[in-house]
Amino acid sequence: MKTAISPLALLQPRSLADALRMLRDEDSLIPLAGCTDLYVSLNFGTLPGRRFLDLSRLVDLRGIRPRGECLSIGALTTFTEIRRSPIVRARLPMLVEAAAQIGAAQVQNRATIGGNIANASPAGDSLPVLAVVDANVVLRSADGERRVPFARFFTGYRQSLRRRDELIVAVEVPPIAGTQWFRKVGTRAAQSIAKVVMAAVRGPRVRVAFGSVAPTVVRVPNTEELLSSGGSLADAQQMLNAEIAPIDDLRSTAAYRLRVASNLLAAFWNETS
Ligand SMILES: Cc1cc2nc3c(=O)[nH]c(=O)nc-3n(C[C@H](O)[C@H](O)[C@H](O)COP(=O)(O)OP(=O)(O)OC[C@H]3O[C@@H](n4cnc5c(N)ncnc54)[C@H](O)[C@@H]3O)c2cc1C
């Protein structure tokens, strides 16, 4: 029997340097991590390429460790590893909550944080957390390394600043003061893509980010400013309505998403007061 994967090629570099050289030298190579997104598009026949770069042996992309003041999370870190990590639980509990709501256990065992970022879906559950803490995406190519602030990383629907010859090697999270909060609203408790997802921090400065309400994950600076300067929740909800522009799609309607986003803002504010 001929399966969907029989005409495909898999390159298996043993080092990051080899992987980056392969990416530089071959235009249409597709990096492959946990394969939970890729396998779906492979089966739908929507993948542009047929040659893949297996990242699984690249130890440099693994591990969660402090780096200066920041917490560095390797791109190949799975959501199960995030859920179990003592340092993430201590410093970034909202990422642990997000990880626990990605797919279900089988998906969390394979799906990586690097894949969630690179996939650039506006509904990626880890993305509002990374947006709200002003994380940096660490990208490496054969020519060197650069750090891109999360706020600039996504340039449009499923588009990012990552060049074709670059890999995401890690995401770096600066220290964050205040009470962290995360909530996802989907059709079911598990195996559901977010209709609306929100991460927020109530600290010296209020920070709020949403997924699934725009072509990319978004911060809502005017709403944040209003709440930070002592404005009322009602005014902040009104401001939020003007700051996001969700759409109707197969998972929900714009009107429902607006209402849910507003309710989530209220839940955050009331539960952290
Ligand atoms: C049943 C099911 C349920 C799901 N539920 C959720 C959910 O609830 N929430 C959610 O957010 N997502 C969900 N997903 C989507 C998916 O699991 C996540 O987006 C996951 O984080 C992708 O990671 P991966 O390692 O599997 O990526 P892969 O599928 O291996 O790759 C995804 C994309 O990222 C690129 N890529 C991967 N790693 C790198 C890297 N280090 N550098 C550069 N490019 C890279 C690949 O080329 C590809 O374009 C679900 C998927 C399935 C199949």
The ligand as an SDF file (V2000), in Angstrom:
LIG
                    3D

 53 58  0  0  0  0  0  0  0  0999 V2000
   -5.3560   16.8150   17.8230 C   0  0  0  0  0  0  0  0  0  0  0  0
   -4.6110   18.1430   17.9080 C   0  0  0  0  0  0  0  0  0  0  0  0
   -4.9930   19.0480   18.8730 C   0  0  0  0  0  0  0  0  0  0  0  0
   -4.3300   20.2760   18.9810 C   0  0  0  0  0  0  0  0  0  0  0  0
   -4.7230   21.1460   19.9540 N   0  0  0  0  0  0  0  0  0  0  0  0
   -4.0750   22.3220   20.1020 C   0  0  0  0  0  0  0  0  0  0  0  0
   -4.4680   23.2490   21.1300 C   0  0  0  0  0  0  0  0  0  0  0  0
   -5.3730   22.9890   21.9250 O   0  0  0  0  0  0  0  0  0  0  0  0
   -3.7720   24.4230   21.2190 N   0  0  0  0  0  0  0  0  0  0  0  0
   -2.7450   24.7350   20.3790 C   0  0  0  0  0  0  0  0  0  0  0  0
   -2.1670   25.8110   20.5180 O   0  0  0  0  0  0  0  0  0  0  0  0
   -2.3830   23.8900   19.3860 N   0  0  0  0  0  0  0  0  0  0  0  0
   -3.0070   22.7020   19.2330 C   0  0  0  0  0  0  0  0  0  0  0  0
   -2.6480   21.8400   18.2250 N   0  0  0  0  0  0  0  0  0  0  0  0
   -1.6070   22.2530   17.2860 C   0  0  0  0  0  0  0  0  0  0  0  0
   -0.1730   21.7630   17.6230 C   0  0  0  0  0  0  0  0  0  0  0  0
   -0.1940   20.6520   18.4910 O   0  0  0  0  0  0  0  0  0  0  0  0
    0.6850   22.8730   18.2420 C   0  0  0  0  0  0  0  0  0  0  0  0
    0.7170   24.0180   17.4220 O   0  0  0  0  0  0  0  0  0  0  0  0
    2.1300   22.3910   18.5170 C   0  0  0  0  0  0  0  0  0  0  0  0
    2.7360   23.2540   19.4460 O   0  0  0  0  0  0  0  0  0  0  0  0
    2.9860   22.2830   17.2730 C   0  0  0  0  0  0  0  0  0  0  0  0
    4.2650   21.7960   17.6810 O   0  0  0  0  0  0  0  0  0  0  0  0
    5.0050   20.6120   16.9140 P   0  0  0  0  0  0  0  0  0  0  0  0
    6.2960   20.4050   17.6150 O   0  0  0  0  0  0  0  0  0  0  0  0
    4.1230   19.4260   16.7790 O   0  0  0  0  0  0  0  0  0  0  0  0
    5.2130   21.3200   15.5030 O   0  0  0  0  0  0  0  0  0  0  0  0
    5.3790   20.6480   14.0470 P   0  0  0  0  0  0  0  0  0  0  0  0
    4.0790   20.1050   13.5920 O   0  0  0  0  0  0  0  0  0  0  0  0
    6.5610   19.7390   14.0020 O   0  0  0  0  0  0  0  0  0  0  0  0
    5.7290   21.9750   13.2270 O   0  0  0  0  0  0  0  0  0  0  0  0
    4.7910   23.0370   13.1370 C   0  0  0  0  0  0  0  0  0  0  0  0
    5.3920   24.1470   12.2650 C   0  0  0  0  0  0  0  0  0  0  0  0
    6.4870   24.7580   12.9200 O   0  0  0  0  0  0  0  0  0  0  0  0
    7.7070   24.5860   12.1710 C   0  0  0  0  0  0  0  0  0  0  0  0
    8.7270   24.3530   13.2000 N   0  0  0  0  0  0  0  0  0  0  0  0
    8.6450   23.4670   14.2360 C   0  0  0  0  0  0  0  0  0  0  0  0
    9.7010   23.6520   15.0700 N   0  0  0  0  0  0  0  0  0  0  0  0
   10.4580   24.6460   14.5440 C   0  0  0  0  0  0  0  0  0  0  0  0
   11.6720   25.2930   14.9570 C   0  0  0  0  0  0  0  0  0  0  0  0
   12.3000   24.9680   16.0880 N   0  0  0  0  0  0  0  0  0  0  0  0
   12.1530   26.2950   14.1790 N   0  0  0  0  0  0  0  0  0  0  0  0
   11.4960   26.6620   13.0470 C   0  0  0  0  0  0  0  0  0  0  0  0
   10.3620   26.1020   12.6040 N   0  0  0  0  0  0  0  0  0  0  0  0
    9.8330   25.1050   13.3560 C   0  0  0  0  0  0  0  0  0  0  0  0
    7.4420   23.4350   11.2320 C   0  0  0  0  0  0  0  0  0  0  0  0
    8.2140   23.5400   10.0480 O   0  0  0  0  0  0  0  0  0  0  0  0
    5.9570   23.6350   10.9510 C   0  0  0  0  0  0  0  0  0  0  0  0
    5.7850   24.6640    9.9880 O   0  0  0  0  0  0  0  0  0  0  0  0
   -3.2750   20.5910   18.0910 C   0  0  0  0  0  0  0  0  0  0  0  0
   -2.8930   19.6730   17.1060 C   0  0  0  0  0  0  0  0  0  0  0  0
   -3.5500   18.4590   17.0120 C   0  0  0  0  0  0  0  0  0  0  0  0
   -3.1440   17.4780   15.9490 C   0  0  0  0  0  0  0  0  0  0  0  0
  1  2  1  0
  2  3  1  0
  2 52  2  0
  3  4  2  0
  4  5  1  0
  4 50  1  0
  5  6  2  0
  6  7  1  0
  6 13  1  0
  7  8  2  0
  7  9  1  0
  9 10  1  0
 10 11  2  0
 10 12  1  0
 12 13  2  0
 13 14  1  0
 14 15  1  0
 14 50  1  0
 15 16  1  0
 16 17  1  0
 16 18  1  0
 18 19  1  0
 18 20  1  0
 20 21  1  0
 20 22  1  0
 22 23  1  0
 23 24  1  0
 24 25  2  0
 24 26  1  0
 24 27  1  0
 27 28  1  0
 28 29  2  0
 28 30  1  0
 28 31  1  0
 31 32  1  0
 32 33  1  0
 33 34  1  0
 33 48  1  0
 34 35  1  0
 35 36  1  0
 35 46  1  0
 36 37  1  0
 36 45  1  0
 37 38  2  0
 38 39  1  0
 39 40  1  0
 39 45  2  0
 40 41  1  0
 40 42  2  0
 42 43  1  0
 43 44  2  0
 44 45  1  0
 46 47  1  0
 46 48  1  0
 48 49  1  0
 50 51  2  0
 51 52  1  0
 52 53  1  0
M  END
$$$$
